[in-house]
Amino acid sequence: MKKNIVIASLMFSILFFSVYCSKKDEFPVLKEGNKELQKIRFAISKMIANIIKSSMDLLGVEVPERM
């Protein structure tokens, strides 16, 4: 049961990240002129990365610190 929740969480993270990345030209992080919006987008990106890393750790998959 727990493994199913982990896999579902992982799949949600990957799907969300895919949608998020497909809109990177419309919603830039580093090129955003509004500093507050830039902080929010960076925080979202960091949360997504943490969710994916945690999910992969629970599945026993090693993830590089940097790509």
C-alpha positions in Angstrom: 0.0 0.0 0.0 2.7 2.5 1.0 4.7 1.7 -2.2 1.5 2.6 -4.3 1.3 6.0 -2.6 5.0 6.6 -3.3 4.6 5.7 -6.9 1.5 7.8 -7.3 3.3 10.7 -5.7 6.3 10.2 -8.0 4.0 10.1 -11.1 2.2 13.3 -10.0 5.5 15.0 -9.5 6.8 14.0 -12.9 3.6 15.0 -14.7 3.4 18.3 -12.9 7.1 19.0 -13.6 6.5 18.1 -17.3 3.7 20.6 -17.6 5.7 23.2 -15.6 8.7 22.8 -17.9 6.6 22.9 -21.0 5.5 26.4 -20.0 9.0 27.7 -19.2 8.9 30.3 -22.0 5.6 31.7 -20.7 6.6 31.5 -17.0 10.4 32.1 -16.8 12.1 31.9 -13.5 15.5 33.5 -13.9 14.4 36.0 -16.6 11.3 37.1 -14.6 11.5 40.9 -14.0 9.2 40.9 -11.0 11.4 39.8 -8.1 8.5 38.6 -5.9 7.2 36.4 -8.7 10.7 35.2 -9.4 11.0 34.1 -5.8 7.7 32.3 -5.9 8.6 30.4 -9.1 12.0 29.5 -7.7 10.3 28.1 -4.6 7.9 26.0 -6.7 10.8 24.7 -8.7 12.7 23.7 -5.5 9.6 22.0 -4.0 9.1 20.0 -7.2 12.8 18.9 -7.1 12.5 17.9 -3.5 9.4 15.8 -4.1 11.0 14.0 -7.0 14.2 13.4 -5.0 12.2 12.1 -2.0 10.1 9.8 -4.2 13.1 8.4 -5.9 14.9 7.9 -2.6 11.9 5.9 -1.3 12.0 3.8 -4.5 15.7 3.2 -4.0 16.8 5.1 -7.0 19.9 7.3 -6.7 19.5 10.8 -8.0 22.4 13.1 -8.8 22.7 16.3 -6.7 23.1 18.3 -9.9 22.4 17.8 -13.6 
